[in-house]
Amino acid sequence: MQDEETNLRSDLTKLTDRRNRSKSSIATYEQYLKLLESTPVILGKIRDMEVMDALLRIFFSNFTVVPSENGFKQGSKVLYKLKEPWHGFILDKKFSLGALTG
């Protein structure tokens, strides 16, 4: 029983430490806003599609660019589905087209 108690206390200490580290890794509101402000600039500079894909996966669960009837040179249509929490922000009407709405 004492060995089991020792193991459980050790596990509790490890899990408590992991929880505390995960809380400190969450971005502050200011850091979050800075990320959102800089994302269009970052996307405009990316030339590697793998890197762009990785960045877009943070925000979107599905992002597709479909060519127009005349091909990509004549324009294209973007289809997307936002991941949470961004989708929830739109549903709650807290954001409208990327802008905070009081």
Secondary structure, DSSP 8 states (H G I E B T S, - for coil): -HHHHHHHHHHHHHHHHHHHHHHHTS--HHHHHHHHHHHHHHHHH---HHHHHHHHHHHEEEEEEEEETTEEEEEEEEEEEE-TTHHHHHHTTSEETTEE--
